[in-house]
Amino acid sequence: QVLLAESGGGSVQAGGSLRLSCVADGYVVATNCMGWFRQAPGKEREAVALVYTDDDGTYYADSVKGRATISQDRAKYSVILTMNNLKPDATAVYYCAQVGGVFRYCRTDPREYTYWGQGTQVTVSP
């Protein structure tokens, strides 16, 4: 089994910042796509930021582009997501995820990801 441990969520006011961390707890299968998704009440789960671990290539959702940074530690298959200038619409449960194999490129569809963390709540007040 693979356990992804998330931390760093919390409550902030609009304009604030948060740093979310995700680290593998135990054995990790071969993978080259890892990142963060979020799901707000009544909304579908969506990709926020992804990293292609082979070359550090990144993806950012339009909603966070320019206000978020994702980085990785290849040895631990871990990722850090730093979000700045947070807006109320960022309120959601944030999930760390990784694929269950080696892909040619990373996709934004959550159905392509096999391993998930338990989620960490981010709440942004107006």
C-alpha positions in Angstrom: 0.0 0.0 0.0 1.0 3.6 -0.5 0.0 6.3 2.0 0.3 10.0 1.1 0.5 12.2 4.2 -0.8 15.8 3.7 -0.3 18.8 6.0 -0.5 22.5 5.9 -4.2 23.2 5.4 -6.0 25.7 7.5 -8.1 28.8 7.6 -6.9 32.1 6.2 -8.3 35.4 5.1 -8.4 36.4 1.5 -5.0 37.5 0.3 -3.2 35.1 2.7 -0.9 32.2 1.9 -0.7 28.5 2.7 2.0 25.9 2.1 0.7 22.3 1.6 3.0 19.4 2.0 2.6 15.8 0.8 5.0 13.0 1.5 4.9 9.3 0.9 4.5 7.2 4.0 6.0 3.8 3.2 6.6 2.0 -0.1 5.9 4.0 -3.2 5.4 2.4 -6.6 7.2 3.7 -9.7 5.5 6.9 -10.8 6.3 10.1 -12.6 3.2 12.2 -12.1 2.3 13.7 -8.7 0.4 16.7 -7.5 -2.6 18.3 -5.9 -6.3 18.2 -6.6 -9.2 20.0 -4.8 -12.9 19.5 -4.4 -15.3 22.0 -3.1 -18.8 21.2 -2.0 -21.0 20.6 -5.0 -18.1 20.7 -7.4 -16.1 18.0 -9.2 -12.6 17.2 -8.2 -10.1 19.3 -10.2 -6.4 19.4 -10.7 -4.7 22.4 -9.1 -1.0 21.8 -9.8 0.9 18.8 -11.1 4.6 18.0 -11.5 6.1 15.6 -14.0 8.9 14.1 -11.8 11.2 13.1 -14.7 12.0 16.6 -15.7 10.2 18.9 -13.2 7.7 20.0 -15.8 4.6 21.5 -14.1 1.0 22.2 -14.7 -1.2 24.9 -13.1 -4.9 25.4 -13.3 -5.8 28.7 -14.8 -7.5 29.7 -11.5 -4.2 29.5 -9.6 -1.6 30.3 -12.3 0.7 33.0 -11.1 -0.3 32.5 -7.5 0.9 29.0 -6.8 4.1 27.1 -7.0 4.6 23.3 -6.9 8.0 21.7 -6.2 9.2 18.2 -5.6 11.6 15.9 -3.8 12.3 13.0 -6.2 13.8 10.8 -3.5 10.7 10.9 -1.5 8.2 11.3 -4.3 6.9 14.3 -2.3 5.5 17.6 -3.4 5.0 21.0 -1.9 2.3 23.4 -3.0 2.6 27.1 -2.0 -0.4 29.2 -2.7 -0.4 33.0 -2.4 -3.1 35.7 -2.6 -5.8 33.1 -1.8 -9.3 33.8 -2.7 -12.6 32.5 -1.2 -13.2 30.3 -4.2 -10.1 28.3 -3.2 -12.0 26.9 -0.3 -12.0 23.2 -0.7 -10.5 19.9 0.5 -7.1 19.5 -1.1 -5.9 16.1 -2.0 -2.4 14.9 -2.8 -2.3 12.2 -5.6 0.0 10.2 -7.8 -0.4 7.9 -10.7 0.1 4.2 -10.4 2.6 3.8 -13.2 4.9 5.6 -15.6 3.2 7.9 -18.1 4.4 9.8 -21.1 2.9 12.9 -19.7 0.7 14.0 -16.8 -3.1 14.4 -17.3 -5.5 16.5 -15.3 -8.3 13.9 -15.1 -8.4 12.6 -11.5 -9.4 9.2 -12.8 -5.9 8.8 -14.1 -4.5 8.8 -10.5 -4.4 5.8 -8.3 -3.0 6.9 -5.0 -4.6 9.6 -2.8 -4.2 11.2 0.5 -7.0 11.7 3.0 -7.3 15.4 2.1 -6.6 18.6 4.0 -9.2 21.4 4.4 -8.4 24.9 3.1 -10.8 27.6 4.1 -10.4 31.2 2.8 -12.7 33.8 4.3 -13.6 37.0 2.4 
